[in-house]
């Protein structure tokens, strides 16, 4: 279960920043691509479990999934893939290239000053 490894990494990064800020973290936002095989429920459960008795205990973890993107080979516009209609919303071409999926990223940490 790689969510536990990700949770451990997040705990270390958030704890380190909390120490630098001399503040208690209350929430953190992470983002990842749609094709990233992360189960949000399992990640939050793992984070809550390993955060017990640390500065991150009772912290809220927010996971935002970024849409899969593509670039039209005809008009060169970049767009979010709509699985209902997989074509360029600008020129309606079906000639496109998928762009790399968004990486897992710790985007924001909210703190409560002590």
N, C-alpha and C positions, 0 to 999 in steps of 0.2 A: 504494500500500500504506500505509494509515493506521496500521498497527501500528508502523512506523518513527517516525512523528510522535509517537505515544504513548510509545514507548520513549525518544525524545529528551526529552520532557517529564518522564518519570519520572527519567531520569538527572540532569536539572537539579535537580529537587526533592530527590532523595535526596542528591546531592552537596552542595547548599546546607545541608541538615540535618546531614550528616556534618561539614561545616566548623564549624557552630555547636556541635556536640557534641564536636568534636575526637576523633572516633572513626571506625573503619572500619565501613561497613555490610556485614553478612554476609547479610542476607535482607530482603526487603520483600514485603508482602502487599497485593495490590490486589483490589478486587471490582468486579463489573459485573453488569448484568442479563442474563438468558438471551437476550433479543432484541438485545443489543448485538452488533454484527457484528465481534467481536474473535476472531481465531484465536490461541489461547493459545500454540501451538507457534511460530507466526511472530513473535508478540510477544516471547517469550523468546529466540528466535534473534536478532532485531533488537537487543534489549537487550544480549545478550552481545557482539554485534559492535561496537556503539558504545561499550560500557563498557571495551573493551580499553585498557590503559594509563591508566586513570583510577582513582580511589579505589573505584569500584564493580566493578572487574574481579573475576571469579569469584564475584560475589554471586548468591544464589538469588532468583529472582522467583517468587512464588506467586500464582496467579490463582484466585480463588473466584468462581464464578458464582452469583448470587442467583436464587432462583426467581421466576417471574412470579407476581404476586399479583392478587387480585380481591377485590371487596367484594360480599357478597350484598345484593341490593336488598330482600329479604324480612326477614331477621333482622339485617342490618347487620354481620355478622361479616366480618372480613378473613381471607383464607386463601390458601395457596400453591396454584397451579393444578396439578392432577394430570391429565395428558393422557390417562390411562387412563379416568378418570371425571370429566368436567368438570361438577361441580356442587358446591354448598356442602356441606362435610363436616358442618356443624352441623344444617342443616334439610333438606338434600338438594334444595334448589331449584336450578333451572337459570337463574334470573333473577339475573344478576350483572353487574357492571361491571368491566372490567379496570382496574387501577391503573397508573400510570406505571412503566415499567421502571426498575430501580435504575441510578443513574448510575455511570460509571467513577470509582473513588475509591481513592486511596492510603491504606490503612488503618493500616499499621504498618510500621515499619522497625526491624530488630534490628541492634544495633551490638556490635562487639568494641572494648573500650576499649584504646587504644594506650598 
